[in-house]
Amino acid sequence: MSVRTAFAGMRRVADVVFRAGCPDCRARFELGASALRLAIGGSSRTTFYSFTCPECGASVRKPAGERIVELLTGGGVRTLRLHSTL
């Protein structure tokens, strides 16, 4: 089966949006996957997601547990895998 046949009749998939909040200005907003970055480290302390607040311009970094990692990767957020330097 070709790709064309497999996806025949499909329409454009809706963009995924994520709800977020800024700890600096307390604004609440929605961000597309392209506005977020996910860094997966060797431990829970080094796994986080980040974005720039669209209201105040602050750089925001928040921890990402397993469920958050699953949601962000499933929603198309770009991921950076951090490697240990052992």
Secondary structure, DSSP 8 states (H G I E B T S, - for coil): --HHHHTTT-------EEEEE-TTT--EEEEEGGG-EEEE-SSGGG-EEEEE-TTT--EEEEE--HHHHHHHHHTT-EEEE-----
